[in-house]
């Protein structure tokens, strides 16, 4: 059984190195690691991460680098790590968002013949036995397994909203109860891509994540797509990933902006594609969007209102893609400070080390989850 990890990064080099160290420390060694550099500035350097070369251009096409083979460049430590865990660096000169970044990495890992592909952001620190715990469950689950995921921890506690039930008639999403994390592996309806292990057989059947989502709900849609195809998604509580997200990166902490646009638009689009009742899901997701707007800083600024209306309209009409350029020029940030702007770097609990990179700004469009 060949297992590869896909790690998407954008402008967080120190977190990337920490995430790579966690992957290289897995008790069940990975057969390959694919790092998707999502238009970082400056770009990721192969020698820095122990990679063999640059394998993609701005369109996600294979480049001329010697990707996929153990590298001999860089320091002896990086080269040694590359020999033990071959790293392929895939560079995109344009920001593809989390959705496009994962799709790019999965495409390469799938083409290289891996049986399982493990998806993580650059702020996701897998505990040493996280992968082994997932693979231990594979043999004991049904043959139509689509993916497995573990426990996500944030701020010293279980982050319940990463694993959810999805009520198809109404599109209402409910986090799995805390008690589920104390029991054996169980089925879930949706899961974030923070530690999401997907079977290559599932990819062959349902395809890649939808790049058009750009940021957020690409993982929700993908899990629902697996379910629609009869592929199950499982939570394995014993597999743990420490998610080093800053408090100010949460949606309710920042001014209403790009992340809110993607969350509202994509949630509406997913509801209209998968919910079984014709009207209720639209009403539910519209109310969600209005509630999110109402709880955000700078909501009454002209730019924030325009973003809200555009997100609703684009979601209802299925218009996906990056953040609209016409909205990017509008003012959204309030003149004064808003709640949640001051947040020091966090340290993971357990074996992960302290975060040394900068916290992600809530308006930054990187690979992180909303």
C-alpha positions as CSV (number, residue, x, y, z in Angstrom):
1,X,0.0,0.0,0.0
2,X,1.5,3.3,-1.1
3,X,0.5,6.5,0.8
4,X,1.3,10.1,-0.2
5,X,0.7,13.3,1.6
6,X,-0.4,16.5,-0.2
7,X,0.5,19.7,1.8
8,X,-0.7,23.1,0.4
9,X,1.1,26.2,1.5
10,X,0.9,30.0,0.9
11,X,3.4,32.5,2.4
12,X,4.0,30.6,5.7
13,X,7.5,29.1,5.3
14,X,8.1,28.4,9.0
15,X,4.8,26.6,9.4
16,X,5.5,24.6,6.3
17,X,8.8,23.4,7.7
18,X,7.1,22.4,11.0
19,X,4.3,20.6,9.1
20,X,6.9,18.7,7.0
21,X,8.8,17.7,10.1
22,X,5.6,16.2,11.5
23,X,5.0,14.3,8.3
24,X,8.6,13.0,8.3
25,X,8.1,11.8,11.9
26,X,5.2,9.5,11.2
27,X,5.5,6.1,12.7
28,X,4.2,4.7,9.4
29,X,6.5,6.4,6.9
30,X,4.9,8.1,3.9
31,X,6.0,7.0,0.5
32,X,5.9,10.5,-0.9
33,X,5.1,14.1,0.1
34,X,3.8,16.6,-2.4
35,X,4.1,20.3,-1.4
36,X,1.9,22.6,-3.4
37,X,3.4,26.1,-3.3
38,X,0.4,28.3,-3.9
39,X,2.1,31.4,-5.3
40,X,4.1,32.1,-2.2
41,X,6.3,35.2,-2.3
42,X,9.1,34.5,-2.1
43,X,8.7,31.0,-3.7
44,X,9.5,27.9,-1.7
45,X,13.0,26.7,-2.5
46,X,13.5,22.9,-3.1
47,X,16.7,22.8,-1.1
48,X,14.9,24.4,1.9
49,X,12.3,21.7,2.2
50,X,14.4,18.8,0.9
51,X,12.5,18.5,-2.4
52,X,13.8,17.3,-5.7
53,X,12.5,20.1,-7.9
54,X,9.7,22.3,-9.1
55,X,7.0,20.3,-10.8
56,X,4.2,22.7,-11.8
57,X,3.7,26.0,-13.5
58,X,0.9,28.6,-13.0
59,X,-1.6,26.5,-14.9
60,X,-0.9,23.4,-12.8
61,X,0.9,21.6,-15.7
62,X,4.0,19.5,-15.1
63,X,7.2,21.5,-15.3
64,X,10.7,20.5,-16.2
65,X,12.0,19.9,-12.6
66,X,13.1,16.5,-11.5
67,X,10.0,16.1,-9.3
68,X,9.2,12.8,-7.7
69,X,12.8,11.5,-7.1
70,X,14.8,11.8,-3.9
71,X,16.7,15.1,-4.0
72,X,20.4,15.6,-3.4
73,X,20.3,19.4,-3.1
74,X,20.4,21.5,0.0
75,X,22.0,20.8,3.3
76,X,22.8,17.2,4.3
77,X,19.9,17.2,6.7
78,X,17.4,18.2,4.0
79,X,18.8,15.8,1.5
80,X,18.7,13.0,4.1
81,X,15.1,13.7,4.9
82,X,14.3,13.8,1.2
83,X,15.8,10.3,0.7
84,X,13.7,8.9,3.5
85,X,10.5,10.8,2.5
86,X,10.7,11.9,-1.2
87,X,9.3,15.4,-1.5
88,X,7.9,16.8,-4.8
89,X,7.5,20.6,-4.9
90,X,4.7,21.7,-7.2
91,X,4.8,25.5,-7.8
92,X,1.9,27.5,-9.0
93,X,2.6,31.1,-10.1
94,X,-1.0,32.1,-9.4
95,X,-2.9,31.5,-6.1
96,X,-5.2,28.6,-6.9
97,X,-6.8,28.7,-3.4
98,X,-7.0,25.7,-1.2
99,X,-9.4,24.0,-3.6
100,X,-7.1,24.4,-6.6
101,X,-4.0,23.6,-4.5
102,X,-5.4,20.3,-3.3
103,X,-6.7,19.4,-6.7
104,X,-3.2,20.0,-8.2
105,X,-1.4,17.9,-5.6
106,X,-3.9,15.1,-5.7
107,X,-3.7,15.0,-9.5
108,X,0.1,14.4,-9.3
109,X,-0.1,11.9,-6.4
110,X,-2.9,10.0,-8.2
111,X,-1.0,9.9,-11.4
112,X,2.1,8.5,-9.6
113,X,0.0,5.5,-8.5
114,X,-0.4,6.0,-4.8
115,X,-3.2,4.1,-3.1
116,X,-4.1,6.7,-0.5
117,X,-3.6,10.4,-0.4
118,X,-3.5,12.4,2.8
119,X,-4.5,16.0,2.6
120,X,-3.3,18.7,5.0
121,X,-2.8,22.5,5.2
122,X,0.5,24.0,6.2
123,X,-0.8,24.8,9.7
124,X,-1.8,21.2,10.3
125,X,0.6,19.3,12.6
126,X,0.0,15.5,12.5
127,X,0.9,13.6,15.7
128,X,3.4,10.9,15.0
129,X,0.9,8.0,14.9
130,X,-1.8,10.0,13.1
131,X,-1.4,8.2,9.7
132,X,-0.9,4.8,11.3
133,X,-4.1,5.1,13.2
134,X,-6.0,5.9,10.0
135,X,-4.5,3.0,8.1
136,X,-5.2,0.6,11.0
137,X,-8.9,1.2,10.4
138,X,-8.8,0.6,6.6
139,X,-8.9,-3.2,6.9
140,X,-11.8,-3.2,9.3
141,X,-14.2,-0.9,7.4
142,X,-16.4,-1.6,4.4
143,X,-15.0,-2.1,0.9
144,X,-16.6,1.1,-0.3
145,X,-14.7,3.4,2.0
146,X,-14.1,6.8,0.4
147,X,-12.0,8.6,3.0
148,X,-10.9,8.6,6.7
149,X,-10.2,11.6,8.9
150,X,-9.1,12.1,12.5
151,X,-9.6,14.4,15.4
152,X,-8.7,18.1,14.8
153,X,-7.5,20.1,17.8
154,X,-7.4,23.9,18.0
155,X,-6.6,26.1,21.0
156,X,-6.1,23.1,23.2
157,X,-9.5,21.5,22.6
158,X,-11.3,19.3,20.0
159,X,-12.4,21.5,17.1
160,X,-15.9,20.0,16.6
161,X,-16.8,21.8,13.4
162,X,-14.3,19.9,11.3
163,X,-16.4,16.7,11.3
164,X,-20.1,17.1,10.7
165,X,-23.5,15.6,9.9
166,X,-25.2,17.1,6.9
167,X,-29.0,17.0,6.8
168,X,-29.7,16.6,3.0
169,X,-33.3,17.8,3.0
170,X,-32.5,21.2,4.6
171,X,-28.7,21.6,4.2
172,X,-28.3,22.1,7.9
173,X,-24.9,21.1,9.2
174,X,-24.3,19.9,12.7
175,X,-20.9,19.2,14.3
176,X,-20.4,15.6,15.4
177,X,-21.0,15.5,19.2
178,X,-18.0,15.5,21.5
179,X,-19.0,12.0,22.7
180,X,-18.2,10.6,19.2
181,X,-14.6,11.3,19.9
182,X,-14.6,9.0,22.9
183,X,-15.8,6.0,20.9
184,X,-14.7,3.8,18.1
185,X,-14.4,5.0,14.4
186,X,-17.8,6.2,13.1
187,X,-19.2,7.5,9.9
188,X,-19.5,11.2,9.1
189,X,-21.2,13.1,6.3
190,X,-18.6,15.8,5.7
191,X,-15.1,16.6,6.9
192,X,-12.5,19.3,6.3
193,X,-9.3,18.6,4.4
194,X,-7.3,18.9,7.7
195,X,-6.0,15.3,7.9
196,X,-8.3,13.9,5.2
197,X,-7.1,10.5,3.9
198,X,-8.8,9.7,0.6
199,X,-8.6,6.4,-1.3
200,X,-7.3,6.5,-4.9
201,X,-10.2,4.2,-5.9
202,X,-12.5,7.0,-4.7
203,X,-10.7,9.6,-6.8
204,X,-11.0,7.3,-9.8
205,X,-14.7,7.2,-9.3
206,X,-15.6,10.8,-8.3
207,X,-12.7,12.9,-9.6
208,X,-10.8,15.7,-8.0
209,X,-12.1,18.5,-5.7
210,X,-13.9,21.4,-7.5
211,X,-11.2,24.1,-8.1
212,X,-13.9,26.7,-8.6
213,X,-14.7,26.8,-4.9
214,X,-11.2,28.4,-4.5
215,X,-11.4,28.6,-0.6
216,X,-13.8,26.8,1.7
217,X,-16.5,24.2,1.2
218,X,-14.5,22.3,-1.4
219,X,-13.9,19.7,1.3
220,X,-17.6,19.6,2.2
221,X,-18.7,19.2,-1.4
222,X,-16.1,16.5,-1.9
223,X,-17.3,14.5,1.1
224,X,-20.9,14.8,-0.1
225,X,-19.8,13.7,-3.6
226,X,-18.2,10.6,-2.1
227,X,-21.4,9.9,-0.2
228,X,-23.5,10.3,-3.3
229,X,-21.3,7.8,-5.0
230,X,-21.8,5.3,-2.2
231,X,-18.4,5.9,-0.7
232,X,-18.3,6.2,3.1
233,X,-16.3,8.8,5.2
234,X,-15.1,7.7,8.6
235,X,-13.9,9.6,11.7
236,X,-11.0,7.9,13.5
237,X,-10.8,9.6,16.9
238,X,-7.4,8.2,17.7
239,X,-5.7,9.9,14.8
240,X,-5.0,13.5,15.9
241,X,-3.9,16.6,14.0
242,X,-3.0,19.9,15.8
243,X,-4.4,22.8,13.8
244,X,-2.3,25.9,14.6
245,X,-4.9,28.4,13.5
246,X,-4.7,31.9,15.0
247,X,-7.9,33.1,16.7
248,X,-8.0,36.1,14.5
249,X,-8.2,33.8,11.4
250,X,-11.7,32.7,12.4
251,X,-14.5,34.2,10.4
252,X,-16.2,35.9,13.3
253,X,-13.0,37.7,14.3
254,X,-12.1,39.7,11.2
255,X,-13.8,42.3,9.1
256,X,-16.2,41.1,6.4
257,X,-14.2,40.3,3.4
258,X,-13.0,37.6,1.0
259,X,-13.2,34.6,3.3
260,X,-16.8,35.5,4.2
261,X,-17.6,35.9,0.5
262,X,-16.3,32.4,-0.3
263,X,-18.0,30.8,2.8
264,X,-21.4,32.3,1.9
265,X,-21.2,31.7,-1.9
266,X,-19.8,28.2,-1.6
267,X,-22.2,27.1,1.1
268,X,-25.2,28.2,-1.0
269,X,-23.8,26.5,-4.1
270,X,-23.3,23.2,-2.2
271,X,-26.8,23.4,-0.7
272,X,-28.4,23.9,-4.1
273,X,-26.4,21.0,-5.6
274,X,-27.0,18.4,-2.8
275,X,-30.0,19.3,-0.7
276,X,-33.2,17.5,-1.6
277,X,-35.8,20.1,-0.8
278,X,-36.2,22.9,-3.4
279,X,-36.7,25.9,-1.1
280,X,-35.6,25.2,2.5
281,X,-31.9,24.9,1.8
282,X,-31.8,28.2,0.0
283,X,-33.5,29.9,2.9
284,X,-31.2,28.2,5.5
285,X,-28.0,29.2,3.7
286,X,-29.3,32.8,3.1
287,X,-30.0,33.1,6.8
288,X,-26.5,31.8,7.5
289,X,-25.0,34.4,5.2
290,X,-26.9,37.2,6.8
291,X,-26.0,36.0,10.3
292,X,-22.3,35.8,9.4
293,X,-22.4,39.3,7.9
294,X,-24.2,40.6,11.0
295,X,-21.5,39.2,13.3
296,X,-18.6,40.6,11.4
297,X,-16.6,43.8,11.8
298,X,-17.1,46.6,9.2
299,X,-20.4,45.0,8.0
300,X,-22.0,48.4,7.2
301,X,-19.2,49.6,5.0
302,X,-20.2,49.9,1.3
303,X,-17.7,47.2,0.3
304,X,-19.0,44.7,2.9
305,X,-22.6,45.1,1.7
306,X,-21.5,44.6,-1.9
307,X,-19.5,41.5,-1.0
308,X,-22.6,40.0,0.8
309,X,-24.9,40.7,-2.1
310,X,-22.4,39.4,-4.6
311,X,-21.8,36.2,-2.6
312,X,-25.5,35.5,-2.4
313,X,-26.0,36.1,-6.1
314,X,-23.0,34.1,-7.2
315,X,-24.0,31.2,-4.9
316,X,-27.5,31.1,-6.2
317,X,-26.4,31.1,-9.8
318,X,-23.4,28.7,-9.3
319,X,-20.8,31.3,-10.3
320,X,-17.5,30.0,-8.8
321,X,-13.9,31.1,-9.1
322,X,-11.5,33.4,-7.4
323,X,-12.5,36.6,-5.5
324,X,-14.1,39.0,-8.0
325,X,-11.7,41.8,-9.0
326,X,-14.5,44.4,-8.8
327,X,-14.9,43.6,-5.1
328,X,-11.2,43.6,-4.3
329,X,-11.1,47.3,-4.9
330,X,-13.9,48.1,-2.5
331,X,-13.2,49.3,1.2
332,X,-14.2,46.6,3.7
333,X,-12.0,47.2,6.8
334,X,-13.4,49.4,9.6
335,X,-11.4,52.6,10.4
336,X,-10.7,51.5,14.0
337,X,-9.5,48.2,15.5
338,X,-11.9,45.3,15.4
339,X,-12.2,42.5,17.8
340,X,-9.7,39.7,17.4
341,X,-6.9,41.6,15.7
342,X,-4.4,41.0,18.5
343,X,-3.5,37.3,18.7
344,X,-0.1,36.0,19.6
345,X,1.4,33.0,17.9
346,X,0.1,29.7,19.4
347,X,1.8,26.5,20.4
348,X,0.3,23.1,19.7
349,X,-0.5,20.9,22.6
350,X,1.1,17.5,22.6
351,X,4.2,16.7,20.5
352,X,4.0,19.6,18.1
353,X,6.3,22.5,18.7
354,X,5.6,26.2,19.1
355,X,4.4,28.1,16.0
356,X,7.2,30.4,14.8
357,X,5.6,31.7,11.6
358,X,3.3,34.7,11.3
359,X,-0.4,34.2,12.0
360,X,-2.6,34.3,8.9
361,X,-4.6,37.4,8.4
362,X,-8.3,36.6,8.1
363,X,-8.5,38.4,4.7
364,X,-5.5,36.5,3.4
365,X,-6.5,34.1,0.6
366,X,-4.3,31.2,1.3
367,X,-4.9,27.4,1.7
368,X,-6.3,27.6,5.2
369,X,-9.8,26.5,6.0
370,X,-12.4,29.1,6.9
